Amino acid sequence: MAPAPLPPPSDSATWAEPWVQMKYYTNAPAVFPRFIGAASRQARPGDLVTVYDKEGRPFGSGFFNPGARIPLRMLSHSPEPASEEALERTIDRAIALRRDVLRLDETSDAWRAIHSDADALGGLIVDKFADVLSVEISNLGAWQRLPRWLPRLHDALGTRRTVVQVDPDIARYEGINLRQAPALEAVKNVRITEHGLRYMVDFAEGHKTGFFCDQRDNRQRFAQWTRGRRVLDLCCYTGGFSLAAKVTGGAADVTGVDLDEKAIAQARANANLNQAKIRWVHADAFDYARQMLANKELFGAVVLDPPKFVNSRDDQDLARRKYNDLNALGVCLVEPGGLFVTCSCSGLLSVEDFEMLVIGAAHRHGRRLQILDRTGAGPDHPVMSNCPESRYLKVLWAIVR
């Protein structure tokens, strides 16, 4: 249970309403109950509040939700009072970064337009997929403003249809009433392009916001190193790395493996869109890799892109064993001098820990890794300096010796 708020300080009569005062200093965007001192009587769940430090000086602004596990979500650290207009300017700035600076429209019509805390819009994730906005909401403040924000987003991005997702557990924690969702046209799928490749994004069956555009640059890079090689894509999802290797990279032979039967069906459809001949296998990646080892099969390039294994701090030991086992299997399937690319999207696993897991798995099986590079998500998934844990995607590139 959250501690009872302190009474308003005597000098708070001149403060901008509604307001929250910090009890302790933190620079993180997620402010937990013990860091919060007083709150004004006018501050309601979901309100945009002006935040003051413990000395009563303006500290920033954020979304307030006193009953939530994280009652304050900082959106800015600035002496300026909170305002809805400032939030809208923040939306405009995020989109301008993608369109005017990163110029993502030149390579794809699918990219992340807003990346939550990394764009100072905590609780709001927006992906653009051709004419569709795929929106993921994770706090009450962002949910309440969605009807106001959607027209602005559509106008700025040239989109017209919307898909909105809210995790049911998050909705319960935040007090989000899903029955009050905006009235939207049902969107089943949309066709997108990425570096000349075509994909169908299925919103009914896809994971997260429908398509992992965070791997866009890594897929393109993988293609540059696969010409003439035999490629194995473990945990292939809807076939991004496989298609890049075959169509763009000119790989001699490509096999994509995934346990999700619907993902494999979508991968086949994507291959047909690009007239690509790829072997798709519906199987558990661990079991398939063990069978290939038993068959003494080797590949010129292996890529591992599993789902998130670390979902909470409580399951770290099991997750580490999974990463160790999968990477040991993957590295042993690479022929000497072949390319090994391994990924982790577990935000609770650090870059250093992931790399040591991979290296340890290789060394225990008599392999050495000549590490070429370490990459992550594309620049449309930035990381804010006060929220380094949002650097969730880690990709290690190596030659197996």
N, C-alpha and C positions, 0 to 999 in steps of 0.2 A: 504494500500500500504506500502511495506517495505521501511524504510528510506534509503536514498542514502548512499552508503558506503563512509567511510572517505578516504582521499588520503593515499597512502602508507607511513608509517613512514620512516624517513631518514635513519635509520639503517637496513632497510629490505633487502638491496641488498645481504646480506650474508645468508638470510633465505632459507630453503629448499622449492623449488617450487613443486607444487602450495601450497599456504598458505592462512590461514585466521587468523586474529587477533581478540581476544576478547576485547570488550569494558568494560564489567563488568564480574565479576567472577560468575560462576555457576558450580555446580558439576553434574547437571542433564544431562542425555544423549541427551535430546531434547533441543536445543539451539534456542531460538526465535530471531527474527530480532533485537530487541532492545539491545540484548546482544552482537551483532557483530559490530566490528569497521571496519577495513579495510580488503580487500581481494586482492590477487595478480591478475594482469591482465590475467595470465595464468589459473586461476581457472575457469573451465567450469562446467556446470551442471552435477552432478554425479561423479565428481572427488573425489578421495581420497586425502585429504589435510592434511598438517601438521598445527597444531593449536598452536598459540602463545598467551600468556596472555598479558594484557595491558602494562606490562613493557617490553615486547619483549622476555620473556623467553619461552622455549618450554613447552607446556601445554598438548599436546596429538595429536590425529589424529581423523579424521571423514570424513563422506560423506558431500559434499557441493552441495547445489542446491539453488542458490540465488532467484529463482522465487517461491519457495515452501513456504507454511505456516510455516514450520519449516526448515529454510535454512541450518542448521548445525546439523548433527546427530553424536554425539561423539561416537567413537568406543573404544578409549583407552585414559587413562590419564597417559602418560608416556613421558619422555624426548626423546624417540627414534623417529626419523623421520618416517613418514607414508610410508608403503610399501605394495605391493600386497602379498609379501611372508609372511609378518607378519599376514595378514588376513587369509591366508591359514593355517598357524600354529594355529590360533585361531579356525578354523573349526576342525582341527585335535584334539585339546584339548577338544572341546565340545563333540566330539564323544567318545574320550577316557574316559571321565567322565562317560558316560552312559554304555559303554561296560566293562571297566576295574575296575571302582570303584563301580558304582551302580549295575553292572552285571545284567542288565535288560533282557538280552537274556535268563536268566534262568527261567523267569516267563512269558515272552510274546515276540512275534515277532512284537509287535506294541508299539512304544514309541516315545517320542519327542526327536529328535536328536539335534536340535538347537532351542533355545527359545529367539530369538531376543536380546534385550538389556541385558537380564540376562546372555547371553553367549558372550557379547561384539560384537554382530553381528546385530546391530539394523536394522530392516527392513526385516530380514530373519527368517522365521519359517519353520522348516523342521520336518515332522513326517515320521517315517519309519513304513510302513504297509506291513509286509512280504517282497515281492520283489519290492514294489512300494514306491517311494518317493513322498510324498504329500507336495508341497512347496507353501508357502504363502508369497508374496512379498508386502512390503508397502513403499518402497522408491526407487528413481531412481538409486541410487548408487548400491544397491543390484540387481536391475533388469539388469543393464548393465553388471554385473559380472556373471550372472547366467550361460551363456554358458561356462565360464571358471571353475565355481565351480561344475557344475553337474557331470562331469567325476570323480572328486575327491571324491564327496559325494558317488557316486555309488560304487567306488572302496573300500572306507572305510566301507560302510554299507552292501556290498554284494547285492545290489539291481540292477535292470536293467530297470525298467519302471518309468515314471515320470508324475505326475499331477501338473500343475502350476495354481495358482489362484492369481488374482489381483482384488481388489475391484475397480469397475469402477470409483467411486468418487475419490478414492486415486490416481488412474491412471491420472485423470484429474488434480488434485492438484499438482502432482509430475511431470507432463509432460512425463508420460510413454506411449510410442506408442505400444499399444497391438498388432498391426499388425506386429511388429518386434519380436513376441514371438518365442522362439526356436521351431524348427520343432520336434514334439514329437508324438509318437504312442498314439492313443486314448486309454484310460484306463477306462473301465466302472466300474469294481469292483475287489475286491480281498478278499480272505478268510484269516482271522487271528486267532490267539489263544491268550487267556489271562487267566492265572491261570487255564488252562485245559479246559476253555470254548471256543467254536468256534463262530465266528461272520463273517458275510459278510459285508464288507465296500463298500457302494455304492457312488462312487465319483460324479455321475451325479445328484443324488438327495440329498445327505447328506449335513449337515451343516458344515461350516468352512472347516477344512482339511479332513473331512469324518467320523471321529470317535473321541469321547471325551476320549482320553487316559489319560487325567489329573485326571479322577475319578477312575483309575485302583485300587489303594490301598484302596480307600473308598468302592468300590464295594466288594472287598474281605473281608473287615472288617464287612460290613453290613451282609454278608453271615454268619459270625461267630455268629451272634445274632438273627438269624431268625428260628432256628430249631423248628418245630412244630407250628410255629405262622401263623396267617392269615395276609398277607402282602398286603399293598396298595402302589403302585408306581405311584405317580402323576407327570405328565410331564416325561413320561418314555423314550421318544425318541425311540431308537431302542432296548430297553429292557435290558440294562446292569445291573441295580440293580435288576430287576425282575428275570433275569436268574441266577444271583449270589445267590439270596435268595432261589430259587427253586432247582437248580441243585447242587450247592455247599453247601448251608446252610440247605437244607432239610425242607424248609417251607411247611406247610400243604396246603396252598392255596395262590395263588398270582394273583393279578389283576394289570395290567399295563394300564395307561390311557394317551392319548396324542391327541392333536388337529390336529396334522400333519398326514394326512391319509397315506402318503407315508412312514412316520416313523413307523406307526403301521404295515403296510404291511411288512416292513423290520424286525420289531420285531417278527412278526409271523414266517418269514423265519428263523430268528436266533433261535427261540424256536425249530423249526423243525430240525435244524442242531444238536441241543443238545437233541433231543427227550424229550422235556420238555412240560408238560401240564400247560399252563398259560392262564388266561382269558385276552384278549386284547380288549380294549374299545376305539373306536374313538370318542372322546368327549372333550369338553372344561373342563379343570381341575376344574375350579371354579364351573361350573354348575354340574358336576358329584359329587363333594364333597358335595354341598348343597343337592343334591338328596339323597346321602347316609345318611346325617344327618337327613333329613326328614323321611327316612326309619328306623332310629335308628340303623344303622349299625356301628359297632366298629371293629377295627383291632388291632392285637397284635404288628404290626410294620407299620409305615407310613414313607415314604421317599418322600421329595419334592425336585425336581431338575429342576426348571423352567428355561426358556431362560433368557437372560440378559434383565432386565427391565429398567435399567438406561443406556441409550445410550449417553446422554449428560447432562451437568449441568443444562440445561433448563427444563428437564423432571423429575427432582428428586422428586417433590411432587407427581406426578401421580405414579411414580415407587414405592415410599414408601407406598402409599395406596394399591398398588397391593401386595407388600410383606406382609403388615399387613393383608389384607383380606385372602390371600392364607394360611398364617401360622395360622391364627385364625381357618380357616376351617380344616386344617390338624391336629392341636393339639386336636381339639374337636372330631376327628374321632379315636383317640388312646384310647384304653381301659385303665383303671387305672393300672399302673405298666407296660404299654407297652412302646415300643421304638419309639422315634420321631427323625428323621434325616432330617434336613432342610439345603438347599444349596442356595448360591447366587454366580453367576459368574459376577456380576456387579463390575467392577474395581473402579468405582467412588463412590461406597458405602463402607465405611470403615468397618473393622471387628467389631469395637465397636458399630457403628450405626446399623449394621445388627443384632447383638446380642440383642441390646435394643429393636429393632422392634419386634423380635421374643418373647422376654420375655414379652413385653407389650401386645402383642396379646394374649399370654397365660393367663396372669393375668386378663385381662379384661373379660375373659370367665371362671374365677374361677378355672383355672388350675395352677399348679406350676411345674416348670421344675427342675429336679435333673440333672444338667449338668454333663455329663461324660467326654466329651472331645471337643476340637475344632481342626479341621484339615483343610487341604486345598489340593492343587494339589500335585501330586507325586513329588519326587525329580528330575525327568527329566524336571520339570517346575520350576526351581529355581527362586529366587528373588535377584536381585543385590541391594546392600545396598544404592546405589545412585538413585534407582528407585523403592521405596517401593510401589508406586501405581500399580505396575505390580503384586502385590499379589491380584489377582482378585478373585480366588475361595475361598469361605469360607463355611465350613461345621460344623454345630453344632449338637452334639449328646446328647440326653437327655432321661431320663425316665419321663413320665408324671404322676404326682401325683395329 
